Amino acid sequence: MHLDIDEAALTRFLEENEDCSCLSEREFVADLYDAPRPLTLDIARGEKGYELVAAAYLEYDEELDGWYMGERADDEKEILEALKAALDGHA
């Protein structure tokens, strides 16, 4: 899915946020713990901007005191709204 979002703001977010990791020159993982339902996003930078490669919900295990990847997230509107809110909070 193409991410219709401010590319400069997304680049800053992916490069500066401690909950984002660079997997390669063009691929990033962003964990959105503050989303209404926490998400992990695999985002790739291409010739036409940023694309969402995959998304999944993050689940918290209190016993292990840690997060793990849950079911796949398919709701494009929910994903885009969560990402935009994270960018707004990062600015």
N, C-alpha and C positions, 0 to 999 in steps of 0.2 A: 504494500500500500504506500502510495506517495504521501509524504507528510507535508501538507499545505500549512507551513509554519515559517516564521521569520528565520531564515537560514543562519544569519549572523548570530542571533540570540541563541539558537540551538547549538551552534559551534562552540560558543562561549560556555554554555551550560555543560556540554559533553566534556570539554577540556578542563573546566575548573571545578566541577562538582565532585566532592569526595565519594559520592555514591554512583559515579560513572567510571567505567573502565574502557580503555582503548585496547581492542583485541588485535587490530592491525591498522595500517595506515588509513583505511576507509571504514572500519567497522567498530562499533561501540556497543557497550551494554550500559543501560541506565536503569537503576533501581529507584522506583518512585514509592518510597515508604510512606509518604504523607498523603498519598492519593486516598480517596474514600475507600477503595479496595486496592491495597498495595499491588504494584505491578513491576515486572522486570521486562525491559524492552531491548531487543536486538535491533540496532539501527545502523544502516549502511549509507555512506555518502557516495553518490553516483554523479554522472554527468548532468543529470536533470535535478539535482538536489538530494534530499534525504528520503530514504525509503525505510519503512518498517519491515524488517525481515521476519520477526516473530515476536510474540508477546505472551506472557503467562502471568497468572496471579501469584503473588507471594503469600505464603502462609507462615504463621509464627508458631513455633513449638515451645511452649513455656518450660517443659521439662528439660529440653536441650538448650533453652535460652538462645534460640537462633531461628533464622528465616530459612525457608526452603521453597523451591519452585513447585507450585500447585498446577491446577488445570490451565489449559490454553485459554487465552483471552481473545475473543473474536469481535467484540463490540467496538467497531472503529470509532464511533462517536465518543464512547467512554474513554478509550485510549487517548484520543486527540485532546479531549478536555483535560485529562489528568496531566498530559505532557505540557499543555499550555499553562496550566496552573503551576506546575513545577517551574516553568520558565519565568512566570510572573513573580514567583516567590524568590527566584534566584537574582533577579535584576537589582 
